[in-house]
Amino acid sequence: FCKQCRQKVQDCSHFVYPIPGQRIPVFDPKVESLAYEKTGRVLEIAFKNGQTWQLEGVSQEIFTEIQNSTISSFLKMIALKIN
């Protein structure tokens, strides 16, 4: 079920299909894996709590940097820049 609209995931308007490609497991207290789709420049972040985020417009360089850092700290940095 979607926590936001309380519908089954397949009926949820917030649902997006996973991007094609390999999931890369990462060592992070909150993040389970990453995936990247080069053509659409989409980064997919799968969290250990079951949530999955897809961020569009992410460069290959950013994806490479995320793989080589602690993802939780990287996401905090992004959140501070957005606010």
C-alpha positions as CSV (number, residue, x, y, z in Angstrom):
1,F,0.0,0.0,0.0
2,C,1.1,3.6,-0.7
3,K,1.5,5.5,2.6
4,Q,0.5,8.7,0.8
5,C,-2.8,7.8,-0.8
6,R,-3.5,4.5,1.0
7,Q,-4.2,2.6,-2.3
8,K,-2.7,-0.6,-3.5
9,V,0.6,0.2,-5.2
10,Q,-0.6,-0.9,-8.7
11,D,-3.5,1.5,-8.3
12,C,-1.5,4.4,-6.9
13,S,-0.8,7.5,-8.9
14,H,2.5,7.9,-7.2
15,F,3.8,4.5,-8.5
16,V,6.6,4.5,-11.0
17,Y,8.1,1.4,-12.6
18,P,11.7,0.5,-11.6
19,I,14.3,1.6,-14.1
20,P,15.9,-1.1,-16.1
21,G,19.4,-2.1,-15.1
22,Q,21.5,-3.5,-12.4
23,R,20.9,-2.7,-8.7
24,I,24.2,-1.9,-6.9
25,P,24.2,-2.8,-3.2
26,V,25.8,-0.1,-1.1
27,F,27.1,0.1,2.5
28,D,24.9,2.6,4.1
29,P,22.8,2.6,7.2
30,K,19.7,3.8,5.3
31,V,20.1,2.9,1.7
32,E,20.0,-0.7,0.2
33,S,20.9,-0.2,-3.4
34,L,21.3,2.2,-6.3
35,A,20.5,2.0,-10.0
36,Y,21.2,4.4,-12.8
37,E,19.6,4.8,-16.3
38,K,22.0,6.8,-18.5
39,T,19.6,7.8,-21.3
40,G,17.0,9.4,-19.0
41,R,19.7,10.4,-16.4
42,V,17.5,8.8,-13.7
43,L,19.0,7.8,-10.3
44,E,17.0,5.2,-8.4
45,I,17.7,4.9,-4.6
46,A,16.1,2.0,-2.8
47,F,16.0,2.5,1.0
48,K,16.0,-0.1,3.6
49,N,12.6,1.1,4.9
50,G,11.0,0.0,1.6
51,Q,10.8,3.4,-0.1
52,T,12.3,3.9,-3.5
53,W,13.1,7.3,-4.9
54,Q,13.7,8.2,-8.6
55,L,15.6,11.4,-9.2
56,E,15.7,12.8,-12.8
57,G,18.4,14.9,-14.4
58,V,21.3,13.3,-12.4
59,S,24.6,13.3,-14.3
60,Q,26.8,10.2,-14.6
61,E,29.4,12.1,-12.5
62,I,27.0,12.6,-9.6
63,F,26.0,8.9,-9.8
64,T,29.7,7.9,-9.6
65,E,30.3,10.2,-6.7
66,I,27.3,8.8,-4.8
67,Q,28.6,5.3,-5.2
68,N,31.9,6.3,-3.6
69,S,30.5,8.1,-0.6
70,T,28.1,7.6,2.3
71,I,24.8,8.1,0.6
72,S,22.9,9.3,3.7
73,S,25.3,12.2,4.1
74,F,25.1,13.0,0.4
75,L,21.3,13.1,0.6
76,K,21.5,15.5,3.6
77,M,23.8,17.8,1.6
78,I,21.3,17.8,-1.3
79,A,18.3,18.5,1.1
80,L,20.2,21.5,2.5
81,K,20.8,22.9,-1.0
82,I,17.2,22.5,-2.0
83,N,15.7,24.3,1.1
